[in-house]
Amino acid sequence: MTTAATGPPWHSAAVVAADARGPRLFHVSDAGPLARMVPRPSPPGTEHTGRPWVWAVDEEHLPHYLLPRQCPRVCWRASDATGPLLASTARRVVAVEDGWVRRLSSTTVHVHALDPATFHLLDAQAGYWVSDEPVDVLSVQRVDDCVLALAAHDVELRVVPSLWPLVDVVTEHAAEFSAVRLRNAGPRRVPGRRPGGGSSDA
């Protein structure tokens, strides 16, 4: 079943029926809609590189993935973060670089609700679950505007020129955070150095 909307569709009959078998789990993809998912090698850069899994995220952390797949981002739960830079009246904050803003409203993503029966928890802080068996898709929602989808989940979208100051802060002052696709982020800016390589004493 596929629906086209911007708000959360996580209450279809198939998804609700799956609650008795485990948590609500989702896989967000630029591709789709898909009917079944098979294990694929895990991406490089982690201790799980090459492991053949189907990856999913739980409902609590789903907003971290309501973005184009390659978009770098820093996400955190605002309620237990300390310091003014991380404060928000929203439940969660998702920060992206300003160069990605246009794509948030022009890229379509598909949210696949998955049968949780064969999944096991890999990382509670990030909400990652994995399965080494093929997984049936229970329902699919098409999201055409990521900005509206984030707002529907009580998420503050924060647009910044660079993610790196936030990366440094969340590692010290946020109990729960995720930094995703940082290899696609802009370079760290060295204080006092101009983009062309020169330095400034101003």
MOZIFEN-V920378 format. One record per residue. NEAR is the number of other ideal C-beta (glycine too) atoms within 12 Angstrom. Layout:
NEAR
NEAR
This chain:
18
22
24
20
23
25
22
28
31
33
20
24
14
24
33
16
18
29
21
12
19
24
29
36
43
46
43
38
32
25
17
26
27
26
19
20
36
20
21
20
16
20
19
11
14
19
11
19
12
14
19
19
29
37
37
42
38
31
29
28
35
40
40
39
41
45
42
33
26
22
38
32
40
38
47
43
31
31
18
19
29
17
19
10
23
33
19
25
11
25
24
37
37
45
44
42
34
20
20
32
22
17
24
32
23
17
27
30
36
35
47
43
43
43
34
34
23
23
34
21
20
25
20
16
23
27
32
32
34
32
31
22
20
21
33
28
33
38
34
35
36
30
42
22
26
39
30
19
38
37
24
25
33
22
36
26
36
31
24
27
21
25
38
24
24
36
30
20
25
35
21
17
22
31
17
27
33
35
30
37
24
28
16
22
29
21
17
16
18
14
13
10
15
13
13
7
9
11
12
13
8
8
